[in-house]
Amino acid sequence: MTLEDKEIILLKVSGQDKPGVTAGLTSILANYDAVILDIGQADIHDTLSLGILFEIQAGSSSAPVLKDLLFKAYELGIKVKFIPITIPDYESWVKGQRKQRFIINILGERLTAAQLSAVTKIMSDQNLNIDSIIRLTGRVSVVEKEEYPRSCVQLSVTGNIVDKTILTASFMEISSALDVDISFQEDNIYRRNRRLVCFDMDSTLIQTEVIDELAELAGVGAQVRAITESAMNGEIDFSESFKKRMALLEGLSEEVLHNVAVNLPITKGAHRLMKALKYYGYKTAILSGGFTYFGEYLQKELGIDYVYANQLEIKDGKLTGKYLGEIVDGQKKAEYLKAIAEKEGIHINQTIAVGDGANDLPMLNLAGLGIAFHAKPKVKESASTSISSLGLDGILYLLGYHDRHIDMTQE
């Protein structure tokens, strides 16, 4: 066919969703040798919205196909609308595919109109257009109260960003004001194929700072907590703070370590996350400025592949206040992440790092996706994305998994 012989039509379908709608309409199009140029469908509360963009021979074929589609729509109890598309308009739309593509996830205990309105207004100001919206969490009952409420929608958007600094700052402002997490990722091959997830331990995989707990039991809690807080906020060097805190623990019994280990408060969503990651073939690691004694306990509990942390020196059943080997500080965490990725044959852009403190920033910035988890303000400002409203399993939504994909891994 020449260009003059072609006619492009957008068929828009709405009505109650039921089996056979797409089959019935496309069978008519098949009778007229139509070419499908694009197709998309959404289903909200059993209400169908279907679009089919098709090309057909102009002239004698176009009127009969529209007539037959109308009759079929009547039989199916649906509404159809036809919109003619000019070839120049269609070609312009095709060229639009060359624009940058991004994925935006909006996460929280619930999704409000105010949150969605604020996020989409910023996107509009940055000339970003929404191509699709997908709900990744299951439907929520308005009658029964959920023990662990969570909501996530994923927006696929296109466009050339006007100012990424303004975009990021605006998302952070909304996140804080409206109690919602907003993840912004480039939609590339690496986002769809992450293979390694590395976690900080204290205040990330577990809801405590172990060294602070040990300090309480050793009677030096206030001193150690002050040093820990200063280190996590990036006010003093981690290695220096580590040595100071270790020295204060001298004489603590190994029995105390065991009691702390078996009572570690594992972070909400951690078990759900690890089961899903293992099921889908991800490698996992603990990269911690804490201690191997507790990291190895979590390794067994959660099925983690690698553990790199500091090793306590124990003599005669008591801590000496010293450590063995090199200190695992922020730079060392980044080195371990890179080393594990190389060993597993994984590109660095296929990695994820998760942490909360300033000493996690080197690995968060090195990884393909760095996630500040319930983190200090300085860390949230520096990381590529953050989660503060949900548990660790919120990471799965950033990877594009729907609840139905996650739930099948939990048995």
C-alpha positions, 0 to 999 in steps of 0.5 A: 500500500502507498501512503495514500492507500493507508488509513489509521484509526484508534478504536477506544473501547469501554464498558464492563470487562468480560471474556471475549471482548478482545477476541471478538473485536480483533476477529473483525479486524482480521477479516479486513487484514488490519495491522495492529500498530498499538494496543493497551488495556486497563481494568479498574473494578471490572470496568474495561478501558481498551485501545487498539490503534490499527492500520487498514486500506483506505476507501472501500474497506474502512466503512465496512470494518467500522460498521462491523465493529459497531455491531460486535460492540452492541452484541458484547454490550460495550461502547466503542469510539473511532478516532482517525489518526493522520499519518504525520501525527502517527509518525510524530508519535513514533519518533516520540519513543526516542525520549528518555523513559523513567519509572516513578514509584509512589509508596506509602501505607496508603495512597491519597489524592493529595500525594498523587496530585503533588507528584504528577504536578511536579512531573508536568512541570518537568515536561514528563508525560505518563504512559501508564500507571500500574498498581503493585500492591493488592486491593485494600479492604475498606472494612477490615483493618490491615495489620501491615497496610501498604500501597504502591503505584508505578508510573511509566513516564517519558520526556526530557527532564528540564532540571533534575536537581529541582525534580529531586528536591521537589520530590524530597519536599513532598515526601516529607510533607505528605508522608510518602516515598517517591522513587525515581529511576531511569527505565533501562536494561539494568533496572529490569535486571538487578541481581545483587542486593547488599544490606547494612545490618544495624538499623537496616536489617535489624531495628537496633544498633547492636553496639549500643545494646552491648554498651548498655549491658556493659554499663557504658550506654550513654557514652557509646550512644553519643559516639554512634550517633555522631558517626552515623550523622557523619560528624566523626570518622567511622574508624575512629568512632569504632575504636573508641566504642570497642575499647569501652566494651572490654570485659563483656561476657560472650554469653551476653553476645549470644543472648543479644543475637537470639533476640535481635529485632529483625526489621519489618518486611525482612523475611518477606523480602529475603524469601522473594529475592531468593526465589527469584535468584538474587544474591544477597549480602550483609556489609556492616560496620557491626560484627560478624557474630551477629551478621552470621546469626542473621545469615542463617536466619534470613538465608543470606549469601555473604557476610562482611563485618568486623570481627570481635576479639574474644579471649577467655570468654570475654571481649578484649575491647579489640578487633581482628582484621581490618575495620569495615568502614564505609569505603570497605563496604563499597569495596566488598560490594564491587568484589562480590559483583565481580565474583558473581559476574554481575555488572555494578549497575545491576546491584542494589545497596541499602543502608541508613547511616553516613558510612553507607553512602559509599556503597549507596552511591556505587550501586546501580540503585542506592536506597536510604532506608529509614535513614538519617537526613544527610543520607536521604539527601545523598542517596538516589532513592529512599524508603521511610514509610514501609518495611524492607519489602518495599524494595520489591516494589522498586524492582517492579514486583506486584504483590501476587508475584511476591506472595507466591514466594512466601510458602 
